Amino acid sequence: MPRYSAQVYYNSREGHSLTPIYPKISLVERYIQQWPDMTADVAEIVVLKERRRNQMPVIHGYYDWVDGKLKLDKSKPAFIHNVLYGLGD
């Protein structure tokens, strides 16, 4: 069963936040919804998919935060970024 986490990047500050690992993307979304002042400041959310043990996770997709929900940004294909970052199998 795949497991997902996310890196949340902000507009007004450097760095990013990490979410815990969940079995569904909807649970990652629910976790982010609980952050009190974060939702207005999100620049981008990168959802990561866990692979086998002792391997780096792969980028599952780039998401925008729209009306309190994750919305896939189809203009940034995750496959190409995984290849560029050396995360392919």
Buried (B, 14 or more C-beta within 10 A) or exposed (E): EEBBBBBBBBEEEEEBBEBEBBEEBEBBBEBBEEEEEBEEBBEBBBBBBBBEEEEEBBBBBBBEBEEEEBEBBEEBEBEEBBEEEEBEE
